[in-house]
Amino acid sequence: MLHYVYILQSQINFSFYKGATQDLAKRMTEHNLGQSPFTKKFKPWNLVWFTLKNSKTEAAQLEIKLKNLSVQRTIAFIKKYPPPNSNFQVMPWVQR
């Protein structure tokens, strides 16, 4: 079964959130309705990157790698590996 690995960016403080799910549309709705304790403080969120993996194991492995990236490396990753046929853009990073 296919799993999405994704990166969100907050419209409030421009921070990133990385996750994995089987249903990306549903998960995006949950994040933006404040139903996730880790993302509700900085909603709304924009989807800035995603990919599909063939198994939950593969998705979890990539998610862990992404979660270990710094902000600068996350931005570089998104630019280096953009989703195909996408108009996704990373908003400027703002230090608080």
C-alpha positions in Angstrom: 0.0 0.0 0.0 1.3 3.5 -0.9 2.3 6.0 1.7 3.0 9.7 1.4 5.9 11.4 3.0 5.4 15.2 3.2 6.8 18.5 4.3 4.5 21.3 5.5 5.5 24.9 6.1 3.6 27.1 8.6 2.1 30.4 7.3 2.6 31.8 10.8 6.3 31.3 11.6 7.5 29.5 8.4 8.7 26.5 10.3 8.6 23.0 8.8 6.7 19.9 9.8 7.6 16.5 8.3 5.3 13.5 8.4 4.0 10.4 6.7 0.5 9.2 6.0 -1.7 7.0 3.7 -4.2 9.8 3.1 -2.5 13.1 2.4 -5.7 15.2 1.8 -7.2 14.0 5.1 -3.9 14.6 7.0 -3.6 18.1 5.6 -7.2 18.8 6.8 -6.3 17.5 10.2 -3.2 19.7 10.5 -5.1 22.8 9.3 -8.1 22.2 11.7 -5.7 22.0 14.6 -6.4 18.3 15.2 -2.6 17.5 15.5 -1.0 18.5 18.8 2.3 19.1 17.1 1.0 21.5 14.4 -2.0 23.2 15.8 0.0 26.1 17.3 1.3 27.3 14.0 -1.6 26.6 11.6 -2.4 27.2 8.8 0.1 25.0 6.9 1.1 24.8 3.3 2.2 21.6 1.6 5.6 22.3 0.2 6.9 18.8 -0.7 5.7 15.2 -0.9 6.6 11.9 -2.4 5.0 8.4 -2.5 6.7 5.3 -1.0 5.7 1.7 -1.6 5.5 0.7 2.0 5.0 2.1 5.5 8.5 1.0 6.4 10.0 3.0 3.5 7.9 6.0 4.3 9.0 5.9 8.0 12.6 5.6 7.1 12.5 8.7 4.8 10.4 10.6 7.4 13.1 10.0 10.0 15.8 11.2 7.7 13.8 14.4 6.8 13.1 15.1 10.5 16.9 15.2 11.1 17.5 17.9 8.5 18.2 21.5 9.7 16.0 24.3 8.2 18.7 25.2 5.7 19.1 21.5 4.6 15.3 21.1 4.4 15.1 24.0 2.0 18.0 22.7 0.0 16.3 19.2 -0.1 13.0 20.7 -1.4 14.8 22.6 -4.1 16.9 19.7 -5.2 14.0 17.2 -5.2 10.9 19.1 -6.1 7.7 17.1 -6.6 7.0 16.4 -10.2 4.7 18.8 -12.0 4.4 21.0 -9.0 3.9 24.7 -8.2 5.1 24.3 -4.6 7.2 27.0 -3.2 9.0 27.4 0.1 8.2 30.7 1.9 11.2 32.8 3.0 12.6 31.6 6.3 12.2 34.1 9.1 14.2 33.8 12.4 12.2 34.6 15.5 
